[in-house]
Amino acid sequence: ELELPPSAKGAFVSAGQTFDAFSAVAKILGDARSKVLIVDPYMDASVVLDFGGLVGEGVHLCLLGDEAASKPALKPAADRWIAQYGSERPLSVRLAPPRSLHDRLIIVDDATAWILTQSLKDFAKRAHATVQRADDELTQMKVAAFSALWDTGKVLSPTA
C-alpha cells in the first residue's frame, strides 16, 4: 500500500474546488468492474445525475440512503435512469431505516472502501473535504456492515 500512487490513497479537496472533488470521485468510480455501493444518508438525485455516468457500462450502481434523510427527487431520477438504461447501466436504490446511517462512503467491487467526509451532493462546495481509502481490515468491516444494511433496506428503485 505504501507504493500506491497518491491518487490511490485519497484526496483532500479545498472548499469551492468542485471540479477537483468531481475528479477525485470519478477516479474511484472509474475503477469499478462489477459493483459500486454508494452510502450517503442524504442521498439525492445529484448522485444519479452527476455521478451515475461515471460508472462503467455493466457495473451495478447501488445507492443506499437513509429513509428519513434522503431527498424526494432521488426516486424519479433513479426511475428515469432505469427506464432509459436498464441492464446496460444497472441501478438500484435502497433506504436504510431512519437514522441508521451516518457514514458516507463508496465501496468498489466489495474490495475497496473510500470514506467521504461530506455528502456527495455537497462535496467540497462550502467546506474542505476528504476522500480517504480505508485499509483492508476496515474495508472488510465496512463491506460486511453496509452489505447487511443493503440486504435489509427498503427497495426504492429496483434495477431493470
N, C-alpha and C positions, 0 to 999 in steps of 0.2 A: 504494500500500500504506500510505503514511503517513496516508491519510484513512480507513482502515478503523476501525470501532469497536473498542474494546478486546477484546470477546468474539471478534472475528475474528482477533486476533493470538495468543491463547493465554490461559493462566491459571496462576496459582500457587495451589496448594491447601495450606493448613496441615494438619499431621498431625492426624488424627482428624476432619477435616471431610469425611466420606464423602458427604454429600449434595451438597456443593459439587463434589466430584470427579465424582459421577454426573452432575450438571447440566452440567459442562464437556464431558464425553464425549457427553452427549445432544445438545447443540447441534451438535457435529461430525457425529454420525451422522444427525441430522435433516436436514442439508443435502444428503445424497446423493440423486442422481436415478437412477443406474443401477447403481453398484457401490461396495462398501466392502471394502477389504482391510485386515484387522487382522493385524499381525505381532507376535507375542509368543512368545519361546522357551518360556515357562512357561504356555502356553495351557491353560486348564482349562474345566470345564463352566460356571463362573460367567460366562464371556464370552457363552455362548449364553443362559443363564438370565437374567442381569442386563441384558445389553445388546442381545440379539437383537431384542427387541420395539421397540427404539428406531429400528431401521432401517425405512424406509418399505416399504409393500407393493410388491412387484415389484422391489425393489432387491436385487441379488445380494450376499449377505454371504459373503465369502471369509475363512476363518481359516487362518493359516499359523503353525504351531508348530514346535518343534524335536523331532525324533524321540526324542532322549534325555531331554528335559526336560518335554515335555507330560504332562499328568496323565491317568490311565486313564479317568476319568469323562467325558472330552471326547467320546469316540466314542458312548457310549449317549445322552448329551444331544443330540448332533447328529443321531443316527439317529432319535430320537423327534421332534425338531423337523421333520426332513424328512418323516417319516411323517404328521405332522399337517398341515403347511403346504404341502408340495410346491412347486409353481411359484408359488404366491401369495406366498411369502416364501422365495425360493431361498437355500439354504445349502450351501456346500462347505467341506470341511476337508482340508487337506493338511499333511504334515510334511516339513520340510527335513531334509537329512542331519544326523546328530548334531553338535552344537556348531558349526553353520554360521550360527546366528543369535545376535545379541546385542542388536540394536536392538529397540525396542518402538515401534510406530508405527501410525497409521491413515492410509490413503490413500483419499481420496474421489474417485470418478469419474475415476481416473487423472490428476487435475488438481491436487489439493491434498494435501500430506503434513503430518501432525501428528506431532511427536515427543513420546513419553511418557518420563518419567524412571523409571517403575516399571511393572511388570506390572499389567494391569487387575485381576487378582484381588486385588491388594494396594494398589491405587492410593490413596495418601494415608491408608491405615489407621494405620500406625505412624510414618511419616516424611513430611516435606514432599514435595510432588510438583509437577511442572510439565508442562503440555501446551503445546507451542510450535509455531506454524505455521512450516514451512520456506519459505524463499524459492523463487522459481520455478526457479532453476537447480538447487538442491539437490533440489527435488521431482522434477524430471526425472531426476536421477541415481538417486534412491530408487525411483521408479516402474520404471525400467529394471532395476535390480538385483533388486528384490523380485519383479517380474513373472517374471524368469528363474528365480528360486528357486521361485516358484509353479508355473511350467510344468514343472519337473523334480521337483517334490515328490511324495512318496508319497501317493496318494489314501487318506484315512482315511474320509471320508464324502462320496460324490458327491451332488450335488443331484438331486432327482427329475426 
